[in-house]
């Protein structure tokens, strides 16, 4: 069963990609989902707002970011980590 945080992230990404949340798989990349750089930034803002967290992502230099955006699984894991850190 998928946890609440994962479901909420998938819903945000699905809205941006114009897909159903169950179409968002852990190994899918943003590009494979049809999410361009602007869509990715909008998704990150939506995730930050949804969870009241700050994501360490620089859209100008994503390869230097501390936030791994290589696929949905890494994005979900990173958000889980940030939410847990906030709760401490």
N, C-alpha and C positions, 0 to 999 in steps of 0.2 A: 504494500500500500504506500502511496506517495504522501509525504508529510505536507502540512499546511504551507510552509514556506515555499517548498518546491512547487506546489500547485499555484500559489500566487505569482511566483516568478514566471512559470509557464503561461499563465493567463496574460501577463503583461507582454511577454514576448510574442505570444500568439496574436494579440491585438495589433501589435506593430507589424507583424508578418501577414496579417489577414488570413490566419489559419485557425484551426481548432486547437485548444491546449493539448489534446492527446496526440497531435501531430508533431509536437515539440519533443524530440528525442535527445537524450544526453549527448550523443555523438554528433548531432547536427551543428554545423557552424552557422554563424549569423548569415554569411553569404549564401549558404545552401537554403536557408529559410527565406531568402530574398530581402534581407535587411541590409541596407547600405550604411555608410558611415553616419549619416544624419539620423537614420532610424535607430542605429545603435546608441547614439548619444541620447536620443529621446527615450529609449528603453532604459538606459542607465539612470536618467533623471527620474523616470517613473518608479524604478526600483528604489532609488534613494528616498523618494517621497513615501512610498508604500511602507517601508520599514524604518523610516526616520534614521537612516544611516548615511555616511559619506563614503562614496566609492572612490578609491585612489586611482582614477583613470584620467589620462591626458589624451584627448582625442587627436591632438596634433602630433603626438608621439606615442601611439599605442604600444609599440614594441618596448618602450621604456617604462611602461606602466607596471605597477605592483598588482594590478587586477588582470588576471588571465581571461581573455575573451576568445580563446581558440575554439571553444565549443560550448554548448549549453551546459554540459556536465561541470566544466570548470567554472563557469559563471555561477551556477547554482551552488557549488561547493564554496566559492569565495563569499557569496552572500550569506550562506549559513555561518561561515566563520565571523563575518562582520556583525551579524545579528547576535551571535554568542558573545563576542567581545563587548558589545554594547550592554548586554545584560549583566556583565560582571560588575 
